[in-house]
Amino acid sequence: MEAAPLQLGLKENWKQFTILVIVNAFVGGMVGMERTIFPQFAAVTFGVASKTAILSFITAFGLTKAIANYFTGKLANQFGRKNLLLFGWILAIPIPFILIYAPNWSWVVFANVLLGVSQGLTWSSTVVMKIDLVGEKDRGFAMGLNEFAGYFAVGVVAYLTGYIANTYGITPYPFYVGIFMAVSGLIITIFWVKDTRGFVQQESATDTSKPLSNVFTETTFKNKTLSSVTQAGLINNLNDGMIWGLLPIVLMGLQFNSVQMGVITAIYPTVWGVGQLFTGRMSDKYSKKAMLFWGMLLQGLAILFIPISSQFYVLLSISALLGLGTALVYPTFLSTIAQATSPKQRAESIGTFRLWRDLGYAFGAIISGITADYFGIDYAIYLIGLLTILSSIIIKRRMPAIIKKRETCLEVKEVKQLIELKEKLTIIDVRSKEEFDQTHIPNAINIPLQNLSQTIPNLDKNYQYITACGKGGGRSTEGAKLLAAANFKANWLCGGTHKWLETN
């Protein structure tokens, strides 16, 4: 009896998807275990007071997680997603025990090296597996659910460990939570998680994407969409590394107790997590570029208000706004990369993005720690806030408004969206003059296909060109290919002139 063919889709694969959501909640909880209590843990247990030294655990975490992200993406097709996820959970189990029994700060840093590798393997694997399952239609919503589970768990566990520390002491009781999560994640993965490489093969069979010449360089530098997302991801986690390390120190300086600190530090990842239930779906429907721009801008502005605030509810509101800004960008990062890459290169591109994104933890910790030690915490926070605003400007200036990975047509609604955004765009009607005179798209110019080659030298390469014929797919396709061969940014119009006029 033959096995039933695999089907892409969230509804079709909801059971496996739900299991992966639960697994990712445990993954996020492992980070939340440290989120509130670590500066106090460093000072009380080990007498570590230097901001740079305290943030060394974030640096260790960020560097190792970034490297693990990259190799998880690169090796996912070779070794299988589930095997890498299992290995990540095996590495997670000793972490709480090391933190409980650590004789000095170096062991704490080592535990965070393990945590970084574990997080890179587990979180990257669950991200890629969910993308494999759902196909293109609900990808943003799927990433919203994934990141919701992870970061809501970060917030809940951050609050829980803060409460436990305030009630029972800074160690060992808060770390018992980590033991439970690591063992639970491993058991669920062994018995219920299934590998998803078969879904990649299924999607690849009908995919017409143009492959990236070099996944690492395209994702990092060359491709305007991918590199814009990558730099924003790095800056996002750079400011998150600062918040992780310095916000608890700011709150300690304002004489807040562990419970109050737990509430303020937890509201940020909680809003971040819950918000992604909505922003993930939004990224499937609305402009990804706009969501990324406004999300990074909101983060930057919220950070700039931290040094001038001292009231509990004001800082609580700032933490919530920071979480909202992050919720706007986080699922959008991943759905954008998934849309802009082919199925077989998707895992490696996501791994490359997550490499740079999580290096932001290390860069943020180093920059924040050194700046805070030499100039004061306020200056460190201002610097990170300004860098975040700069990142939003890069998205606004560099990232294309329409993300298209296939060498096919643009829909009428996509072209109209570009026009509304006042992008430099010209519609070229490649039909004969007689056909054009009968009916045509408003503001289109008429260059018959047989004359296009001679006219190309007179066109402006700063513009995007959309070719149109009667019904689309014939002469307009040939016209777009001619323009693309001459290094113009060109697409043909789906449905042609007839479809455009029908939609008005």
C-alpha positions as CSV (number, residue, x, y, z in Angstrom):
1,M,0.0,0.0,0.0
2,E,1.5,3.4,-1.1
3,A,1.8,6.1,1.5
4,A,-0.5,9.1,1.0
5,P,1.2,12.0,-0.8
6,L,2.5,14.9,1.3
7,Q,0.4,18.0,1.3
8,L,1.7,21.5,2.1
9,G,-0.4,23.7,4.3
10,L,-1.1,24.7,7.9
11,K,-4.5,23.0,8.0
12,E,-3.2,19.8,6.4
13,N,-0.3,19.5,8.9
14,W,-1.8,21.0,12.0
15,K,-0.9,18.1,14.3
16,Q,2.8,18.1,13.5
17,F,2.8,21.9,13.5
18,T,1.2,22.0,17.0
19,I,3.9,19.7,18.3
20,L,6.6,21.9,17.0
21,V,4.9,25.0,18.5
22,I,5.0,23.3,21.9
23,V,8.6,22.3,21.4
24,N,9.6,25.9,20.6
25,A,7.9,27.1,23.8
26,F,10.3,24.9,25.7
27,V,13.2,26.3,23.6
28,G,12.2,29.9,24.4
29,G,11.7,29.0,28.1
30,M,15.4,28.0,28.4
31,V,16.4,31.6,27.5
32,G,13.7,33.0,29.8
33,M,15.3,31.1,32.7
34,E,18.1,33.6,32.7
35,R,16.3,36.8,31.5
36,T,15.4,38.4,34.8
37,I,17.8,37.0,37.4
38,F,21.3,37.0,35.8
39,P,22.7,40.4,36.7
40,Q,21.6,39.7,40.3
41,F,22.9,36.1,40.1
42,A,26.3,37.5,38.9
43,A,26.6,40.1,41.6
44,V,25.3,38.0,44.6
45,T,26.8,34.6,43.8
46,F,30.0,35.6,42.2
47,G,30.6,39.3,43.1
48,V,30.8,40.3,39.4
49,A,30.0,44.0,39.1
50,S,31.6,45.2,35.8
51,K,28.9,45.7,33.1
52,T,31.3,44.3,30.5
53,A,31.9,41.2,32.7
54,I,28.2,40.7,33.4
55,L,27.4,41.0,29.7
56,S,30.1,38.4,28.8
57,F,27.5,35.7,29.3
58,I,25.4,37.3,26.6
59,T,28.4,37.6,24.3
60,A,29.2,33.9,24.7
61,F,25.6,33.0,24.1
62,G,25.2,35.3,21.0
63,L,28.4,34.1,19.3
64,T,27.8,30.4,19.8
65,K,24.1,30.6,18.9
66,A,24.9,32.6,15.7
67,I,27.4,30.0,14.5
68,A,25.0,27.2,15.4
69,N,22.3,28.9,13.4
70,Y,24.4,29.0,10.3
71,F,25.5,25.4,10.4
72,T,22.0,24.2,11.3
73,G,20.7,25.8,8.2
74,K,23.6,24.6,6.1
75,L,23.4,21.0,7.3
76,A,19.6,20.7,7.6
77,N,19.2,19.0,4.2
78,Q,22.2,16.7,4.8
79,F,21.5,15.4,8.3
80,G,17.8,16.1,8.8
81,R,15.9,18.6,10.8
82,K,14.8,16.2,13.5
83,N,18.4,14.9,14.2
84,L,19.7,18.5,14.7
85,L,16.8,19.3,17.0
86,L,17.5,16.2,19.1
87,F,21.2,17.1,19.4
88,G,20.2,20.6,20.5
89,W,18.1,19.2,23.4
90,I,20.8,16.8,24.5
91,L,23.1,19.8,24.9
92,A,20.5,21.7,26.9
93,I,20.1,19.1,29.7
94,P,23.4,19.9,31.5
95,I,23.0,23.7,31.4
96,P,20.8,24.2,34.6
97,F,23.0,21.8,36.5
98,I,26.1,23.7,35.6
99,L,24.5,27.0,36.7
100,I,23.4,25.5,40.0
101,Y,26.8,24.0,40.8
102,A,29.1,26.5,39.0
103,P,32.2,27.2,41.2
104,N,33.1,30.4,39.4
105,W,31.9,32.8,36.7
106,S,33.8,31.0,33.9
107,W,31.5,28.0,34.4
108,V,28.5,30.3,33.9
109,V,30.0,31.6,30.7
110,F,30.6,28.0,29.6
111,A,26.9,27.1,30.3
112,N,25.9,30.0,28.1
113,V,28.1,28.7,25.3
114,L,26.2,25.4,25.6
115,L,22.9,27.3,25.7
116,G,23.9,29.2,22.5
117,V,24.7,26.1,20.6
118,S,21.5,24.4,21.9
119,Q,19.3,27.4,21.0
120,G,20.8,27.6,17.5
121,L,20.1,23.9,16.8
122,T,16.6,23.8,18.4
123,W,15.1,27.1,17.4
124,S,16.5,27.1,13.8
125,S,15.3,23.5,13.3
126,T,11.7,24.3,14.5
127,V,11.6,27.5,12.3
128,V,12.7,25.6,9.2
129,M,10.4,22.6,9.8
130,K,7.4,24.9,10.2
131,I,8.2,26.7,7.0
132,D,8.6,23.3,5.2
133,L,5.1,22.2,6.4
134,V,2.9,25.2,5.6
135,G,3.9,26.2,2.1
136,E,3.8,29.8,0.9
137,K,0.2,30.9,1.7
138,D,0.4,31.0,5.5
139,R,4.1,31.4,6.0
140,G,3.9,34.7,7.9
141,F,1.1,33.3,10.2
142,A,3.2,30.2,10.8
143,M,6.2,32.2,11.8
144,G,4.0,34.4,14.0
145,L,2.8,31.2,15.8
146,N,6.4,29.9,16.1
147,E,7.8,33.1,17.5
148,F,4.8,33.6,19.7
149,A,5.4,30.3,21.4
150,G,9.1,30.9,21.8
151,Y,9.0,34.5,23.1
152,F,5.8,34.2,25.1
153,A,7.6,31.4,26.9
154,V,10.6,33.7,27.4
155,G,8.3,36.2,29.1
156,V,6.4,33.7,31.2
157,V,9.6,32.0,32.4
158,A,11.4,35.3,33.0
159,Y,8.5,36.3,35.3
160,L,8.4,32.9,37.0
161,T,12.1,32.8,37.7
162,G,12.0,36.3,39.1
163,Y,9.2,35.4,41.4
164,I,11.0,32.2,42.5
165,A,14.3,34.1,43.1
166,N,12.4,36.7,45.2
167,T,10.7,34.1,47.2
168,Y,13.2,31.3,47.6
169,G,16.5,32.8,46.6
170,I,18.6,33.4,43.5
171,T,19.8,29.8,43.4
172,P,19.1,26.8,42.9
173,Y,15.3,26.9,42.7
174,P,14.9,29.1,39.5
175,F,17.1,26.7,37.6
176,Y,14.9,23.7,38.3
177,V,12.5,25.2,35.8
178,G,15.2,24.7,33.1
179,I,15.7,21.1,34.0
180,F,12.0,20.4,33.5
181,M,12.0,22.2,30.1
182,A,15.1,20.5,28.7
183,V,13.9,17.0,29.6
184,S,10.4,17.7,28.3
185,G,11.6,19.1,25.0
186,L,13.9,16.1,24.5
187,I,11.1,13.5,25.2
188,I,8.6,15.2,22.9
189,T,11.2,15.4,20.1
190,I,12.1,11.7,20.4
191,F,8.6,10.4,20.3
192,W,6.4,12.8,18.4
193,V,8.4,15.1,16.1
194,K,8.8,14.0,12.4
195,D,11.4,15.1,9.9
196,T,10.2,17.4,7.1
197,R,12.7,17.0,4.3
198,G,10.0,15.2,2.2
199,F,8.0,18.4,2.2
200,V,11.0,20.3,0.7
201,Q,11.2,17.8,-2.1
202,Q,7.5,18.1,-2.7
203,E,7.6,21.9,-3.0
204,S,10.8,21.9,-5.0
205,A,9.1,19.8,-7.7
206,T,6.8,22.7,-8.7
207,D,9.1,25.6,-7.7
208,T,10.4,28.0,-10.5
209,S,12.6,30.2,-8.3
210,K,15.9,31.4,-9.7
211,P,18.6,30.0,-7.4
212,L,20.9,32.3,-5.5
213,S,24.5,32.2,-6.9
214,N,26.0,32.2,-3.4
215,V,23.5,31.9,-0.5
216,F,25.8,33.4,2.1
217,T,26.9,36.5,0.1
218,E,23.5,37.1,-1.4
219,T,21.8,37.0,2.1
220,T,24.5,39.1,3.7
221,F,25.4,41.7,1.1
222,K,24.2,41.5,-2.5
223,N,20.5,40.8,-2.6
224,K,18.7,44.0,-1.6
225,T,15.8,42.2,0.0
226,L,17.8,39.6,1.9
227,S,20.6,42.0,3.0
228,S,18.1,44.6,4.2
229,V,16.4,42.0,6.4
230,T,19.7,40.7,7.6
231,Q,21.1,44.0,8.8
232,A,17.8,44.7,10.6
233,G,17.9,41.4,12.3
234,L,21.4,42.0,13.6
235,I,20.3,45.4,15.0
236,N,17.2,44.0,16.4
237,N,19.1,41.5,18.5
238,L,21.8,44.0,19.2
239,N,19.2,46.1,21.1
240,D,17.7,43.0,22.6
241,G,21.2,42.0,24.0
242,M,21.4,45.5,25.5
243,I,17.9,45.2,27.0
244,W,18.7,41.7,28.3
245,G,21.9,42.9,30.1
246,L,21.4,46.5,31.0
247,L,17.7,46.9,31.7
248,P,17.8,44.7,34.9
249,I,20.8,46.8,36.1
250,V,18.8,50.0,35.4
251,L,15.9,48.6,37.4
252,M,18.2,47.6,40.3
253,G,19.6,51.1,40.3
254,L,16.0,52.4,40.7
255,Q,15.5,50.2,43.7
256,F,12.8,47.9,42.2
257,N,12.5,44.5,43.8
258,S,12.8,41.2,42.0
259,V,9.0,40.9,41.4
260,Q,8.8,44.4,39.9
261,M,11.9,43.8,37.8
262,G,10.4,40.5,36.7
263,V,7.2,42.2,35.5
264,I,9.0,45.0,33.5
265,T,11.5,42.6,31.9
266,A,8.8,40.0,31.2
267,I,6.3,42.4,29.5
268,Y,8.7,43.1,26.6
269,P,9.1,39.4,25.4
270,T,5.4,38.7,26.4
271,V,4.1,41.5,24.1
272,W,6.7,40.5,21.5
273,G,5.4,36.9,21.7
274,V,1.6,37.5,21.8
275,G,1.8,40.3,19.2
276,Q,3.3,37.9,16.7
277,L,0.0,36.0,16.6
278,F,-1.4,39.1,14.8
279,T,1.7,40.5,13.1
280,G,2.6,37.1,11.5
281,R,-0.8,37.1,9.8
282,M,-0.4,40.8,8.8
283,S,2.9,40.0,7.0
284,D,1.0,37.6,4.7
285,K,-1.4,40.5,3.8
286,Y,0.4,43.8,4.0
287,S,3.7,45.3,2.9
288,K,6.6,43.5,4.6
289,K,8.8,46.5,4.0
290,A,6.4,48.9,5.8
291,M,6.1,46.5,8.8
292,L,9.9,46.2,9.1
293,F,10.4,50.0,8.8
294,W,7.8,50.9,11.4
295,G,8.8,48.0,13.7
296,M,12.5,49.1,13.9
297,L,11.6,52.8,14.2
298,L,9.2,52.0,17.1
299,Q,11.9,50.0,18.9
300,G,14.5,52.8,18.5
301,L,12.2,55.5,19.9
302,A,11.2,53.3,22.8
303,I,14.8,52.6,23.7
304,L,15.6,56.4,23.7
305,F,13.0,57.0,26.4
306,I,14.5,54.4,28.9
307,P,17.2,56.7,30.4
308,I,14.7,59.5,31.1
309,S,12.1,57.3,32.8
310,S,12.0,56.2,36.4
311,Q,8.4,55.4,37.2
312,F,7.3,51.8,37.2
313,Y,4.3,52.2,34.9
314,V,6.2,54.4,32.5
315,L,9.0,51.7,32.2
316,L,6.3,49.1,31.9
317,S,4.8,51.0,28.9
318,I,8.2,51.4,27.3
319,S,8.8,47.7,27.6
320,A,5.4,47.0,26.0
321,L,6.1,49.4,23.1
322,L,9.5,47.8,22.6
323,G,7.8,44.4,22.5
324,L,5.3,45.7,19.9
325,G,8.0,47.0,17.7
326,T,9.8,43.7,17.8
327,A,6.6,41.8,17.2
328,L,6.2,43.7,13.9
329,V,9.5,42.6,12.6
330,Y,10.3,39.2,13.9
331,P,7.9,36.9,11.9
332,T,8.3,39.3,9.0
333,F,12.0,38.7,8.9
334,L,11.6,35.0,8.4
335,S,8.6,35.1,6.0
336,T,10.4,37.6,3.8
337,I,13.5,35.4,3.5
338,A,11.3,32.3,2.8
339,Q,9.5,34.2,0.1
340,A,12.7,35.5,-1.5
341,T,14.5,32.1,-1.7
342,S,14.0,28.7,-3.3
343,P,12.9,25.7,-1.1
344,K,16.3,24.0,-1.4
345,Q,18.2,27.1,-0.4
346,R,15.8,28.4,2.1
347,A,17.3,26.6,5.2
348,E,20.8,27.9,4.4
349,S,19.5,31.4,3.8
350,I,17.6,31.4,7.0
351,G,20.7,30.0,8.8
352,T,22.8,32.8,7.3
353,F,20.3,35.4,8.4
354,R,20.1,33.9,11.9
355,L,23.9,33.9,12.0
356,W,24.1,37.7,11.6
357,R,20.9,38.3,13.6
358,D,22.2,36.5,16.7
359,L,25.7,38.0,16.4
360,G,23.7,41.1,17.3
361,Y,23.5,39.6,20.9
362,A,27.3,39.6,21.1
363,F,27.8,42.9,19.4
364,G,25.1,44.5,21.6
365,A,26.5,43.1,24.8
366,I,30.1,44.2,23.9
367,I,29.1,47.7,22.7
368,S,26.7,48.2,25.6
369,G,29.1,46.9,28.2
370,I,32.1,48.9,27.1
371,T,30.1,52.1,26.6
372,A,28.4,51.6,30.0
373,D,31.7,51.1,31.8
374,Y,33.4,54.1,30.2
375,F,30.6,56.6,29.7
376,G,27.7,55.3,31.8
377,I,24.6,53.2,31.1
378,D,22.5,56.1,29.8
379,Y,25.0,56.7,26.9
380,A,25.0,53.0,26.1
381,I,21.2,53.0,25.8
382,Y,21.1,56.1,23.7
383,L,23.7,54.7,21.3
384,I,21.8,51.5,20.8
385,G,18.5,53.4,20.3
386,L,20.1,55.6,17.5
387,L,21.6,52.5,15.8
388,T,18.1,50.9,15.7
389,I,16.6,54.1,14.1
390,L,19.4,54.0,11.5
391,S,18.5,50.4,10.7
392,S,14.9,51.5,9.9
393,I,16.2,54.1,7.5
394,I,18.3,51.5,5.7
395,I,15.1,49.4,5.2
396,K,13.2,52.5,3.9
397,R,16.0,53.3,1.4
398,R,17.3,50.0,0.3
399,M,14.7,47.3,0.5
400,P,12.4,46.8,-2.6
401,A,8.7,47.3,-1.9
402,I,7.7,44.1,-3.7
403,I,9.4,40.8,-2.8
404,K,9.5,38.5,-5.8
405,K,11.6,35.4,-6.1
406,R,10.1,34.0,-9.3
407,E,10.8,35.1,-12.8
408,T,7.1,35.5,-13.5
409,C,4.5,38.2,-13.6
410,L,3.4,40.8,-11.1
411,E,-0.3,40.9,-10.2
412,V,-2.3,44.0,-11.0
413,K,-2.7,44.8,-7.2
414,E,1.1,44.5,-6.8
415,V,1.7,47.0,-9.6
416,K,-0.9,49.4,-8.2
417,Q,0.7,49.1,-4.8
418,L,4.1,50.2,-6.3
419,I,2.4,53.1,-7.9
420,E,0.8,54.2,-4.7
421,L,4.2,54.0,-3.0
422,K,5.4,56.4,-5.7
423,E,8.1,53.9,-6.8
424,K,10.0,54.7,-10.0
425,L,7.9,52.6,-12.4
426,T,6.9,52.6,-16.0
427,I,4.3,50.4,-17.7
428,I,5.3,49.5,-21.3
429,D,2.5,48.3,-23.6
430,V,4.2,46.1,-26.2
431,R,1.2,45.7,-28.5
432,S,0.9,47.4,-31.8
433,K,-0.1,51.1,-32.0
434,E,-3.5,50.2,-33.3
435,E,-4.2,47.9,-30.4
436,F,-2.9,50.5,-28.0
437,D,-5.1,53.2,-29.4
438,Q,-8.2,51.1,-28.9
439,T,-7.7,50.6,-25.2
440,H,-4.7,50.8,-22.8
441,I,-3.7,51.2,-19.2
442,P,-3.7,54.8,-18.0
443,N,-0.2,56.4,-18.2
444,A,1.3,53.4,-20.0
445,I,3.7,54.1,-22.9
446,N,3.5,52.2,-26.1
447,I,6.6,50.5,-27.5
448,P,5.6,47.7,-29.9
449,L,7.6,44.5,-29.2
450,Q,9.4,44.6,-32.5
451,N,10.7,48.1,-31.7
452,L,11.7,47.4,-28.0
453,S,15.3,46.3,-28.7
454,Q,16.1,49.6,-30.5
455,T,14.4,51.6,-27.7
456,I,16.2,49.9,-24.7
457,P,19.3,52.2,-24.8
458,N,17.0,55.2,-24.2
459,L,15.4,53.8,-21.1
460,D,16.4,54.8,-17.5
461,K,17.8,51.9,-15.4
462,N,16.7,53.6,-12.2
463,Y,13.1,52.6,-13.1
464,Q,11.3,49.3,-12.9
465,Y,9.5,48.4,-16.1
466,I,6.3,46.4,-16.3
467,T,5.4,45.0,-19.8
468,A,1.8,44.5,-20.8
469,C,0.0,43.0,-23.7
470,G,-3.7,42.0,-24.2
471,K,-4.1,39.1,-21.8
472,G,-0.5,38.7,-20.5
473,G,2.0,35.9,-21.0
474,G,2.8,36.3,-24.7
475,R,4.4,39.4,-26.1
476,S,4.7,40.9,-22.6
477,T,6.8,38.0,-21.4
478,E,9.1,38.4,-24.4
479,G,9.4,42.1,-23.7
480,A,10.2,41.5,-20.0
481,K,12.9,39.0,-21.0
482,L,14.5,41.5,-23.4
483,L,14.6,44.2,-20.7
484,A,16.0,41.7,-18.1
485,A,18.7,40.6,-20.5
486,A,19.8,44.2,-20.7
487,N,20.0,44.4,-16.9
488,F,16.8,46.3,-16.4
489,K,14.5,45.4,-13.5
490,A,11.5,44.1,-15.4
491,N,8.4,41.9,-15.0
492,W,5.3,41.3,-17.1
493,L,1.8,42.0,-16.0
494,C,-0.4,39.1,-15.0
495,G,-3.6,39.1,-17.0
496,G,-2.4,42.0,-19.2
497,T,-4.4,45.1,-20.1
498,H,-7.7,43.3,-20.0
499,K,-7.3,42.3,-16.3
500,W,-6.1,45.8,-15.4
501,L,-9.2,47.4,-16.9
502,E,-11.5,44.7,-15.4
503,T,-10.3,45.5,-11.9
504,N,-11.0,49.3,-12.2
